[in-house]
Amino acid sequence: MSRPPTVEPHIERPGPAEFRDPLVRREMQRASVWLGMALLLAGVVVLAQPLLLIVGGAIFAVFLDGGVRLLGRFLPIRRGWRLLLVLLLGFGFIGWVVWFAGTTIGAQFEDLREVVTAQLNRLLAFVSSLGLMPKGQTTDIGGQLLGGIGRLTSAVGSVIGAVTSVIAMIVIGIFLAAEPRIYDRGIAWMLPLRARAGFYRIAEHVGFTLRRLLSGRLVGMVFEGVFTWFMLAEFSRIIGLGPVPMAALLGLVTGVLAFIPNIGAITSGVLMVAVGFSAGTNTGFYAIGVYFFVQNIDGYLVVPYIARRTVDLPPALVLAMQLLMGALLGILGVLFADPILATLKVVLVDLSKQRADEENEGPEVVSGEDVTVGALAAAVPTAASAGPASAAASRRRRARPSAP
């Protein structure tokens, strides 16, 4: 006995979701791509803080991986033991720095805050005496400056939130550094087979670049911190000026802020000059000289040597990225702007080289005379100026499919 049909016989007609025109279908596909990109951007904005924690964990994993690879050159032991040794050495050094700062220069933090506040009030009073600022707004500007600092620290919210975020980044970094190949294969599994070889190549290049960049940044931090302390505490005593107050604290702050390019150097310089002028005019000018001397040595000797072995990033581009990331994502965005920018540059350079190899296009050397002649030829095309090479290049460009 046959079962009765679940749907009565009827005539199906095209509905509003039926698109049979190929042009409409192609445009719908393009619109879906743009809509997907907009939704992805909105998701990144909404989930900015968790994504930054993951990025921070990945950057910490790069630090750990660099230490593990360095120990692997001298200790032929398993990767897990080398990772454990790197963690013990790293956290032991951080604990010693915290203990040293807490027992030796802990009381200087309050003195530094009072000195900076007093110097800021003196500067605002001087500007007000010149008629450049109403006299009743000096306190408001100080509050606005402190409010701006509070806005940058709004990413972590509170002390508990900051500690939780740091612990999360550390845990993510340890897991990534313990078995990096598992996560590489997991991401590659989600890609088509034809794209996996390129992904592995780009991932290896990005990891190499970030290891060199962060290790160089660590060397720069140690150099700036130790050299600043030596110039403020010891060299000033040798020339008969006397040690600058809070030299050890200023060296520590300069070394820590050296992790943030451009902004960190400016901040440490302002603190150094403010403390110097609090001890006298000669000490203030000496602090200015020390700041420029340290930054010039770091900028013309240390940084170029490091950048030559890593990825060369223009300072204006780095500063623009820091301002953008700071405005959108807070202090974490400022901290991670440099590694993120280096990663983007490496990925784009690798993709452009891959496409150039696929299309068999080599680099072209263009001089100023060639640019002038080319511009005139493009403005007034003639049959005589169109040679066989330019015609073949034009045919190749016309043969390329247009991007959606």
C-alpha positions in Angstrom: 0.0 0.0 0.0 1.6 3.3 -1.1 1.9 6.1 1.3 -0.1 9.3 0.6 2.1 12.2 -0.6 3.0 14.7 2.1 2.5 17.6 -0.2 -0.5 17.9 -2.5 0.2 18.2 -6.2 0.6 21.8 -7.3 2.6 24.1 -9.7 5.8 25.7 -8.4 6.5 29.2 -9.7 9.7 31.2 -9.5 9.9 33.3 -6.2 11.7 36.5 -5.3 14.9 34.6 -4.4 15.2 33.1 -7.9 18.0 34.7 -9.9 18.5 33.2 -13.3 20.2 36.0 -15.0 24.0 35.4 -15.0 24.7 39.1 -14.6 22.4 39.3 -11.6 24.1 36.3 -10.1 27.6 37.7 -10.6 26.6 41.0 -9.0 25.0 39.2 -6.1 28.2 37.3 -5.6 30.2 40.5 -5.6 27.7 42.1 -3.2 28.1 39.0 -0.9 31.8 39.5 -0.9 31.6 43.1 0.1 28.9 42.3 2.7 31.1 39.6 4.2 34.0 42.0 4.4 31.9 44.6 6.2 30.6 41.9 8.6 34.2 40.8 9.2 35.3 44.4 9.9 32.4 44.8 12.3 33.4 41.6 14.1 37.0 42.7 14.4 35.8 46.0 16.0 33.4 44.3 18.4 35.9 41.6 19.3 38.9 43.9 19.4 40.0 43.1 22.9 39.9 39.3 22.7 41.7 39.5 19.3 44.4 41.7 20.8 44.9 39.2 23.6 45.4 36.5 21.1 47.8 38.7 19.1 49.7 39.4 22.4 49.9 35.7 23.1 51.3 35.1 19.6 53.9 37.8 20.1 54.9 36.3 23.4 55.1 32.9 21.7 57.6 34.5 19.2 59.7 35.7 22.1 59.7 32.2 23.6 60.4 30.5 20.3 63.4 32.8 19.7 64.8 31.8 23.1 64.2 28.1 22.5 65.9 28.2 19.1 68.8 30.1 20.7 69.3 27.5 23.4 69.0 24.8 20.8 72.3 25.9 19.3 74.1 25.1 22.6 71.9 22.5 24.4 71.0 19.4 22.5 67.9 18.7 24.6 64.2 18.4 23.7 62.2 21.4 22.9 60.0 21.1 26.0 62.9 21.3 28.3 64.4 24.2 26.5 61.0 26.0 26.7 60.9 25.4 30.4 64.4 26.7 30.9 63.5 29.9 28.9 60.4 30.4 31.1 62.4 30.0 34.3 65.1 32.4 33.1 62.7 35.0 31.8 60.3 35.1 34.7 63.3 34.9 37.1 64.8 38.0 35.5 61.4 39.8 35.6 61.0 38.8 39.3 64.5 40.2 40.1 63.7 43.5 38.3 60.4 43.8 40.2 62.2 43.1 43.5 65.0 45.5 42.7 62.5 48.2 41.7 60.4 47.6 44.8 63.3 47.6 47.3 65.8 50.0 45.7 63.9 52.6 43.7 60.3 52.0 44.8 60.2 55.2 46.8 61.4 57.2 43.7 58.1 56.6 41.8 56.3 58.9 44.1 59.1 61.5 43.9 58.9 61.2 40.1 55.2 61.8 40.0 55.6 64.9 42.2 58.5 66.3 40.2 56.6 65.8 36.9 53.5 67.4 38.3 55.5 70.4 39.6 57.3 70.9 36.4 54.1 70.7 34.4 52.5 73.3 36.6 55.5 75.6 36.2 55.4 75.2 32.4 51.7 76.0 32.3 52.2 79.0 34.5 55.0 80.3 32.2 52.7 79.8 29.1 49.9 81.6 30.9 52.2 84.5 31.8 52.9 85.0 28.1 49.2 85.4 27.4 49.0 82.2 25.4 46.5 80.6 27.7 43.8 81.8 30.1 45.0 81.7 33.7 42.0 79.7 34.9 42.5 76.8 32.5 45.9 75.4 33.6 44.3 72.9 36.0 41.8 71.8 33.3 44.6 71.1 30.8 46.3 68.9 33.4 43.1 67.0 34.0 42.7 66.6 30.2 46.2 65.2 29.9 45.5 62.7 32.7 42.2 61.9 31.1 44.0 61.1 27.9 46.3 58.7 29.7 43.2 57.2 31.3 41.7 56.7 27.9 44.7 54.8 26.7 44.6 52.5 29.8 40.8 51.9 29.3 41.7 48.7 27.4 42.5 46.8 30.5 39.8 48.5 32.6 41.2 47.7 36.1 44.0 46.1 37.9 42.2 42.8 38.0 41.5 43.0 34.3 45.1 43.9 33.5 46.4 40.9 35.5 43.8 38.6 33.8 44.8 39.8 30.4 48.5 39.3 31.0 47.9 35.8 32.4 45.7 35.0 29.3 48.5 36.2 26.9 51.1 34.2 28.8 49.1 31.0 28.7 48.3 31.4 25.0 52.0 32.2 24.3 53.2 29.1 26.2 50.8 26.8 24.3 51.7 28.2 21.0 55.4 28.0 21.7 55.2 24.4 23.0 53.8 22.9 19.7 53.8 25.6 17.0 53.5 23.1 14.1 50.1 21.8 15.4 48.6 25.3 15.0 50.2 25.8 11.6 48.8 22.6 10.3 45.4 23.4 11.8 45.2 26.8 10.0 46.6 25.2 6.8 43.9 22.5 6.9 41.2 25.2 6.5 42.8 26.4 3.3 42.7 24.8 -0.2 45.4 22.3 -1.0 46.9 24.7 -3.7 47.3 27.5 -1.1 48.9 25.5 1.7 52.5 25.6 0.4 52.3 29.4 0.1 50.8 29.6 3.6 53.7 27.6 5.1 56.2 29.8 3.3 54.6 33.0 4.5 54.2 31.7 8.1 57.9 30.8 8.2 58.9 34.2 6.8 56.7 36.0 9.3 58.0 34.0 12.2 61.6 34.7 11.2 61.0 38.4 10.7 59.2 38.8 14.1 61.9 36.8 15.9 64.5 39.2 14.6 62.4 42.2 15.1 61.5 41.4 18.7 65.0 40.2 19.6 66.4 43.5 18.2 63.8 45.4 20.1 64.9 43.6 23.3 68.6 44.5 22.6 67.6 48.1 22.0 65.6 48.2 25.3 68.7 46.9 27.3 71.0 49.3 25.5 68.9 52.4 26.1 68.1 51.5 29.7 71.7 50.7 30.8 73.3 53.6 28.7 70.8 56.1 30.1 71.5 55.0 33.6 75.3 55.2 33.0 75.1 58.7 31.5 72.8 60.1 34.2 74.5 58.5 37.2 78.1 57.8 36.4 79.3 60.0 33.6 77.7 63.1 35.1 79.8 62.4 38.2 82.9 62.0 36.2 82.5 65.5 34.5 81.9 67.0 38.0 78.1 67.7 37.5 76.9 65.2 40.1 74.4 62.4 39.5 71.0 63.2 38.1 68.2 62.4 40.6 66.4 59.1 40.1 68.9 57.9 37.5 68.2 54.2 38.1 64.4 54.8 37.8 64.8 56.9 34.6 67.0 54.2 33.1 64.4 51.5 33.9 61.6 53.6 32.5 63.6 54.4 29.4 64.4 50.7 28.8 60.8 49.6 29.2 59.4 52.4 27.0 61.9 51.6 24.3 59.6 48.7 23.3 57.2 51.3 21.9 59.0 53.1 18.9 58.7 56.9 18.6 56.1 57.4 21.5 58.2 55.6 24.1 61.3 57.7 23.3 59.3 61.0 23.5 57.7 60.0 26.8 61.0 59.0 28.4 62.7 62.2 27.1 60.0 64.4 28.7 60.4 62.6 32.1 64.2 62.8 31.9 64.2 66.5 31.1 61.6 67.3 33.8 63.7 65.5 36.5 66.8 67.2 35.2 65.5 70.8 35.5 64.1 70.0 39.0 67.7 69.6 40.1 69.0 72.8 38.4 69.4 74.5 35.1 72.8 72.8 34.3 71.4 69.4 35.2 68.4 70.0 33.0 70.5 70.9 29.9 72.7 67.9 30.6 69.6 65.7 30.7 68.6 67.1 27.3 72.0 66.4 25.9 71.9 62.8 27.3 68.5 62.2 25.7 69.6 63.3 22.3 73.0 61.5 22.6 71.3 58.2 23.6 68.6 58.5 20.9 71.2 59.4 18.2 73.4 56.4 19.0 70.3 54.2 19.1 68.9 55.6 15.9 72.0 55.7 13.9 73.9 52.6 15.1 71.7 50.1 16.9 68.4 50.5 15.0 69.9 50.5 11.5 71.9 47.4 12.3 68.8 45.6 13.6 66.6 46.9 10.8 69.1 45.6 8.2 68.5 42.1 9.5 64.8 42.3 9.9 62.1 44.4 8.1 62.7 48.1 7.5 59.7 50.1 8.5 59.5 53.9 7.8 59.2 55.8 11.1 56.2 57.9 9.8 54.3 54.7 8.8 55.0 53.2 12.3 53.9 56.4 14.0 50.7 56.6 11.9 49.9 52.9 12.7 50.5 53.6 16.4 48.1 56.5 16.4 45.5 54.6 14.6 45.8 51.5 16.8 45.8 53.6 19.9 42.7 55.5 18.9 40.8 52.3 18.0 42.1 49.8 20.5 43.9 51.6 23.3 47.2 50.9 24.9 47.4 47.3 23.7 47.0 48.6 20.1 49.9 51.0 20.6 52.1 48.1 22.0 51.3 45.7 19.2 51.2 48.2 16.3 54.8 47.6 15.3 54.7 43.7 15.1 51.3 43.9 13.3 52.6 46.3 10.8 55.7 44.2 10.2 53.6 41.1 9.7 51.4 42.9 7.2 54.4 44.1 5.2 55.9 40.6 5.1 52.6 39.1 3.9 52.1 41.7 1.2 55.6 41.4 -0.1 55.5 37.7 -0.2 52.1 37.7 -2.0 53.4 40.3 -4.6 56.5 38.2 -5.3 54.4 35.1 -5.7 52.1 36.8 -8.2 55.1 38.2 -10.1 56.6 34.8 -10.3 53.3 33.3 -11.6 53.0 36.0 -14.3 56.7 35.9 -15.1 57.2 39.6 -14.4 60.6 40.7 -13.3 61.6 44.0 -11.6 62.0 47.1 -13.7 64.7 49.8 -13.2 63.2 53.2 -13.8 65.3 56.4 -13.8 64.1 60.0 -13.7 64.7 60.4 -17.4 62.6 57.3 -18.1 59.8 58.6 -16.0 59.8 62.0 -17.9 59.9 60.3 -21.3 57.2 57.8 -20.3 54.9 60.5 -19.1 55.3 62.5 -22.3 54.7 59.3 -24.4 51.6 58.5 -22.4 50.3 62.0 -22.8 50.9 62.2 -26.6 51.0 58.6 -27.9 52.6 58.1 -31.3 53.2 55.2 -33.5 56.9 55.6 -33.4 57.1 55.5 -29.6 55.2 52.3 -29.3 57.9 49.6 -29.5 57.4 45.8 -29.5 58.2 45.6 -25.8 55.6 48.1 -24.8 53.0 46.5 -27.2 53.6 43.1 -25.6 53.3 44.6 -22.1 50.1 46.2 -23.1 48.7 42.9 -24.4 49.6 41.2 -21.2 47.9 43.9 -19.2 44.7 43.7 -21.3 44.7 39.9 -20.9 44.6 40.1 -17.1 41.2 39.5 -15.6 39.7 42.5 -13.8 39.4 42.3 -10.1 35.8 42.1 -8.7 
